[in-house]
Amino acid sequence: MLIRRCAVLFVEPRENLDLDWSSLFAGEGALGATVRWVALAPHLGVEIEIGNDEMLALGGISLTLWRERAACEQQSSVDVIARLLALGLLVSDAPEGAALRERDEVLRAQHWRPLSAAAHMFSRWGDMRVDKGMQFPSFEELVESYGTPPAPAIERADAGTALLLPSAERAGLDETLFQRYTGRNFDPAAILPLATASRLLQRAFGSQGEREMAPDAFVLKKLSPSAGGLHPTEAYVLAQRVEGVAPGLYHYHPVRHALEPLVAMDTAQTAELAMRMVADQDWFVDAPMMVVLVARVERNFWKYRNHAKAYRALLLDAGHLSQTFYLLATEAGMPAFVTAAVNEVDIERAFGLDPLKDMVVAVCGCGAASGAQDTVEMRYEP
Ligand SMILES: Cc1cc2nc3c(=O)[nH]c(=O)nc-3n(C[C@H](O)[C@H](O)[C@H](O)COP(=O)(O)O)c2cc1C
């Protein structure tokens, strides 16, 4: 049997601080620190505690070259190699290791930058809720705990030397820009008109033209910028109350301007999923349409292979799209929202996405306002 190390692996010496009663009674420092090795392998997506022997063995096995298992066992031990294979930190060419090897191969095929893969895979939430561990304190609570925040604006030169600029003239974009706000009080009965949903999807996520940059290398022209012109962000739709669209999950096709049905649901199921997607932020749940921004990493990493900036570019791309989405919703007389506090794991499961290939970045939504002010909103006040 041939084996090698998984493609990407970071090992963190993590520390637990405990009250050490024996030290306390001996009159020494009362805090004890226990250090343990935590293996972070993105193709597995779960943290794994390993021992010193396993750490050492991993350091001696190539991630590229396949070696005979027996030779690795001689170098460390039969037990250590067996455990590392069972955990998936080592992969083998044996049939029983196929599932874990395939996950490693999926990761290799995407051309992730190792640190970015780890940052992505280990910052996902599953089943997180506002009242569980999400920590959504009010500003008052924050000030009580941390004191006042750093000032909202800073000075980097004497005020006397600063060049005062003329005030901006009113212009075309102003009306939309000033009306935009994050909605947190959506009308639970309002239906999103099909024409509005359709314009929003087409202008925010749709293609306005296609160009062949080289033989069989196509890029789309969209109305937001995208790193390398690659537009890797896909729009996945949760339709709760969209006119003419059955409740359920869809993928928006940017060239055909069509909703591809993925999962049909009843309205109780869409409401339950909406709540789960945004980690129980119930102020968003009544939005009749939500759009999950999902970066198809291989599209960006095709050009930016193992690239230090590629992950950052994917996050920035999604930010641009969400702003365009906000402005289109505003133009249609509706508030919108974007949130990064989402349960990626639940979203992946619902839409059938592989997190090594399809990176859930954020959830947007929009809909008519209810008129109530149950949850705080920040509208522009002239
Ligand atoms: C990246 C990002 C993440 C956000 N996440 C949340 C969130 O989890 N919950 C929420 O209620 N608002 C969220 N918001 C909205 C902000 O709270 C909002 O933009 C900010 O308070 C300013 O208000 P405005 O958009 O009405 O001007 C997020 C905004 C951005 C850009």
The ligand as a Gaussian input file, in Angstrom:
#p B3LYP/6-31G(d) Opt

LIG

0 1
 C      -20.284000      42.106000       5.697000
 C      -21.526000      42.548000       6.409000
 C      -22.096000      41.710000       7.343000
 C      -23.257000      42.093000       8.017000
 N      -23.815000      41.225000       8.917000
 C      -24.964000      41.565000       9.534000
 C      -25.576000      40.682000      10.460000
 O      -25.098000      39.585000      10.708000
 N      -26.734000      41.052000      11.060000
 C      -27.312000      42.266000      10.816000
 O      -28.375000      42.541000      11.386000
 N      -26.745000      43.141000       9.938000
 C      -25.597000      42.815000       9.302000
 N      -25.022000      43.690000       8.405000
 C      -25.638000      44.998000       8.159000
 C      -24.940000      46.074000       8.950000
 O      -25.245000      45.921000      10.315000
 C      -25.381000      47.447000       8.427000
 O      -24.900000      47.611000       7.134000
 C      -24.847000      48.575000       9.314000
 O      -25.420000      48.516000      10.587000
 C      -25.124000      49.946000       8.704000
 O      -26.514000      50.133000       8.469000
 P      -27.088000      50.465000       7.018000
 O      -26.749000      49.325000       6.105000
 O      -28.591000      50.568000       7.231000
 O      -26.471000      51.743000       6.578000
 C      -23.858000      43.344000       7.738000
 C      -23.280000      44.178000       6.773000
 C      -22.134000      43.789000       6.109000
 C      -21.554000      44.683000       5.059000

